[in-house]
Amino acid sequence: MSGTAAAIAPDARPRLPRGVRLMHSEAQGGWVLLAPERVFKADAIAAEIVKRCTGEATFQAIVDDLAKTFNAPRERVLADVTAMLRGLADKKLLEL
Amino acid sequence: MAETGQAPLFTPLGLLAELTHRCPLGCPYCSNPLALDPRDSELDTATWERVFSEAAALGVLQVHLSGGEPGARRDLVEITAAAHSAELYTNLITSAVGISAQTLDRLAAAGLDHVQISIQDSERGSADRIAGYDGAFARKRALAGEVVRLKIPLTVNVVVHRANIDRIGDMVALALTLGANRIEIAHVQYYGWALRNRAALMPNAAQVARAVETVDELRRRHRGEIVIDAVVPDYYARLPKPCVGGWGRRSLNVTPAGRVLPCHAAESIPGLEFWSVGQHSLADIWNHSPAFNAFRGTAWMQEPCRSCARRDIDFGGCRCQAFALTGDARATDPVCHLAPRHDDVVALAAVQADEPYAYRRM
């Protein structure tokens, strides 16, 4: 994913729509995002991001929290998370 | 995040539960086999419950409740609840004929995650003619409305062929009107009933080329609005499809009577030994049944597959198609441009006829 994804409003509250859920599967060896007739494997970082998309936390708070938790530059986290969430939203896996 | 391609050690992701072969519609491309399982052979509720719990233990994440028309089962709500209790993602694949608004309410309460409704065309008359059922189109629209009202995500499935291929744009517009999040545009695959109706279903090359362009353009136009998934038209392809993600690698199919197949058409290949959930656990069948092991890996391949750089990408294509078109299930899928029999596919695609359908009937 490129860094050109459209910005997400700081006060947006991203959440998984009905019919999409994150799950840990021992047999599949990790986190998976289940969606209509599709299954996406989520690496540890992606899972950490998606877990925070509860519909309660704002986008700004999610980015702050991730930057703090992973001790990473906020600007970099903002770009990466924006790109990932935009990608998920395009696939109808996330509501912004 | 990447869509899962190859699961290590062949852990299945999805289970297609063909709850019944009964169906009010008669679509001439039905994916059910020509020899349909009769009602009195169907698995009971308790057996499906066991199958779902064994499937979840095996690693299966999603169950596709299909048929025939799953609404023909009186215990559909109990079956759905059992799949949900096993923590499986539940997907109802329905013609919409036979599912009432009340049943849908109960299915939603039982934990149904997603609904896929098939639509035969964007025009009522043509749609009902293809389905072989007067009034089907109106009932599909009505049930789609109920699904959206309950806020369950909706996929519209459209099977594309010569009678409707010129209306892909209208069908996507219809899906948007209905409130679908996703549309599946699937060109007919020629097995079973569709093989029997091949000439009547086969589009011409110009139609196929336009269809591919249309889908690309619609995807760009509706990005973020609706997901458009398209299945390529087999006979016009240069490379074969990695059928079911590879034989015995990602999915399994349980027939109404309980036979477990690597794909829904697998019984068209003679000589394979299928095991049944009545005699074996699902894990035993997945790991040890002769049918599942018949085309796993690459040892069974012939040339040009055996030394091909794509052998772990498309797995030699589809075994059922290889058998249907060459008489040898180990042959390279003749859809592949490298297959010795590829010219046969090109010739067959040119056989097109506006003749009456042989409708699927029990």
Interface residues (C-beta under 8 A of the other chain):
Chain A: P17 R18 G19 V20 R21 M23 S25 E26 A27 Q28 G29 V32 L33 L34 P36 E37 R38 V39 F40 K41 A42 D43 A46 M84 G87 L88 A89 D90 K91 K92
Chain B: M1 A2 E3 T4 A7 P8 T11 L13 G14 A57 L58 G59 L61 Q62 H64 E87 Y89 N91 D113 H114 Q116 K151 I152 P153 T155 N181 R182 E184 R223 G224 I226 V227
